[in-house]
Amino acid sequence: MSSQASRDHPEGQKPPLLVDDHTVTTVRESKIMVLLRGLPGSGKTTLAKEIETKYKDTARLISADGYNIKPAVRTSSGDEYTKMNEELNTCCERREASLIILDDTHHDRDRLEQLFDVANKYRFTVVVLEPKTPWRLDCAQLKDRNQWKLSLEELKNLRPTLEKELIPFYFGWFLAKHCGSNLRKISHEFLEQLGNFKAFKKHLQAFGSEDKHKLDLLRYFGTTPNILHCTTKFCDYGKVPGAEEYAQLEAVKKCYSRAFTLHITALFVTPRTTGARVELTDEQLLLWPPDAEKEVMPNDHFPRGSRAHITLGTAADVQDVQTGVDLLEFVKLGQEGESMGEMSGGKLAYYGNGMWMVALSRKVEVKAIFSGYYGKAGVNGSRRGGKRGFLPQCQIV
C-alpha cells in the first residue's frame, strides 16, 4: 500500500478484518460479502484494494468503476448493472471466492436489496464498510478527488443518501462456514440420539406426535437458518426502540467486522425449538443489550447474557425468537431438571413439558464474525417482517 494510502487510512482506523489476526484467520474460514459504501472520492477504492491485497488468495474485487457505472442519485432501470451482476453471480455460483468485495457508492436502497438477496441465496455474511477519511462527507474536497468529475451540486445531491446509516434487521455473531457445518453435525447427532432415547419416547405427547413410539426430530425441526448466528440486538431496520442507540455504541462500532470465539455449553430441545446455549465472556457482554432478557420476559430477572443462543431449528410456524424464550424457561427452572444420564458428550436432563437439555462436559468453541443481517425478514430464520430503514449515520468501521 502506498504511503499516501496509509495516511488516508491510519492503522487505528482500519476495520478489524484488516488488522486483527484472529479476524483475518476467521474471515479466511468464512463466506463474507463486503460492501464498500460512500461518496465518490471518499476512499472506498483504496480500502477495497487493501482488503483484496490482504486476502488475495481467497478474495474477488468487483468494482462499479470497472463497468463505467456513474454514481447517480437514482438508478434508472438498473440495466447498467447487468454485466456487473453477471460477474457477481458467476463468482458465487462457481465458488470462485469466499470473500467478495463490492466497490460502489451503494447509496440506492433498491440496489442494496438486490445485493442482500444474492448474499442470502449463496449464504454470505454481509459486512458494510465506509472509509474513515477526514473528507468523506466534504463535498468541496470530494469535487476535486472523485474520478467522475462530479460537480459540487451533484455531490451535495448524493450526500443525504449516504449520511444515513444502514441499520440491519439484527446485529449478531455469524459463524464461520466450517464452524457452522460442525455445529449442525453436532446438532443432528444430538437430535438423532435423543429421538431414539427410551426416556424421550415416553414424553412424545408434548410434541403432538401421532406415533407414540418414535419421532424424527430432524424432520420435526425442519426450519433452520441459512447462516447459524447468535443475535445480540434485534433492530427491525431501525424501527425498534433503542436500535439507533445500540448501533452508535462504541463497542459496536469498534467490534463491527471483528471475529470472536463463542463458547457453547449446552444443547436443548423443546416442542417449539432446538438450540445451543452460548456462554458470553465479559468482552462479549459489552455487545449484549442490558434489556435483552427483559424484551421477552419483562417480569423476570436474569443475569445478563442468559438469553444468548444459536437457533439450530424450529418447528413448523414457530418464529426464531422463540428459541431465546425457551432458553430462558430453562434458566428459570435452574437445577430442577430430572437427570437422565449421559448422551452427546454431556449430562441429559428432562425439565417437563417436552423440555430436554444436555449440559456439555466440554464446551464447543465456534468462530464468528460480528456484523448485521440486512436481508429480508424470514429468509435467514428471522423472527418478524418489516421494511428496511435508514437512520442517521454512525460510523461503524
Phi, psi and omega in degrees: 000140183291160178296327178294316179297324178295322178291325180292326182233078180304150185307318183291347182253003180280148179294153182305329182292354175256334191236346183262120187300316180297322178293316180301315179298317182291320178299322179295338180260007185240176171245109187237135171246112181265126176252111174281133187225136178159173180290154177301131179089002185278349178114012182297313185296320177300315180293319180299316181291327178292320177295317179300317180296320181297323184243039191304330183282339185236000188254154172225123177261123178240117188246136176296327179300324181295341178252013176058039179269110184281133177301139179214155179298321178230141172278159178274242180280351183090003182298333182296342182264003185304308183292320179297319178295323178298317179296317180298312182293321178296318179300318180290314183296321182270000179055046184281344180205144176265347175235113179251127182248120180252116182257108181198171176290326180050049179261344186264125185296319180299319179296316179299319181295326175299316182290322178296324178295319178296316179300317179295317183301319184258010173062049173260137170282131182268135173234121180259119182240144176234140178296151180252024180297145183301334185261011190302335178240011181269096185298328180297317177286321182296333179301325181268348185260334186280138184288344182276356181058038177294142181284168178300320180295318179296320179293320179295328177290327179282328189306314182303330181286345182244004173272351181257132182277150172281113174268125185285173173296319171202156171264156177175181175263125183251122188293142173299154187305309183295318180296321178297316179296319180295319180291323176299320179297315178299318179297316180297319179296319179298313181295321179294317179294315182295318180299332180263001183286131185302316182295325179296320183296342179281350185236029183291340181298333179294337181262003179067027183282132177285331177274118183277001186247338180202160178211124178278098184292331178296322177282324181299317177264066187281346182260117180231150178295149175301311179238123178295139186204160173244108182290137173259306183226120173279125187245337184050047178061026176103357184274345180279134178306132179090354182295314181295319180297321179296315180298335182268357178300140180300321180297320180293315180296321182289324187265352181301128183078008180268149179268145176227159171253117178265149181244122180262126185252344184200157171241145183218158180222137170227173177296353183250320188215164167228138185204179178240132178277133183250130176262116185270142174280170178301321179294318180292330179294341176295338178264000183264120181300138181296340182255015185299321179284323180294335180303322185252339178224076187295340184263002181245161180240125181230152171298144181301132181095359182298334184271358184296124186202167171238119177288127179255342178177155176227153175287170181304134175067016177259132182278152182305323184300338182296333182299317179293325177295316179298319179298319179295329175297319176298316182299319178299321182285339175058239183267019185278359179290147178272123182296131182240012178097196184260142171191153177051040176075025179191189181261125182268138177224148178247131185251008182087163177055035178075018183259117182235140177216136173250118177276115186290134178288337177227123182298143176265125179263134177227140177271142183210151177258131177277117181205205179230156171259120187250357187279192182291144177298134176096341184287324184247036182077022181291160191262339181215167176273180179157165178257134180300143181232165176237138179233165181309145191292141162225133185286129185244013177229000000 
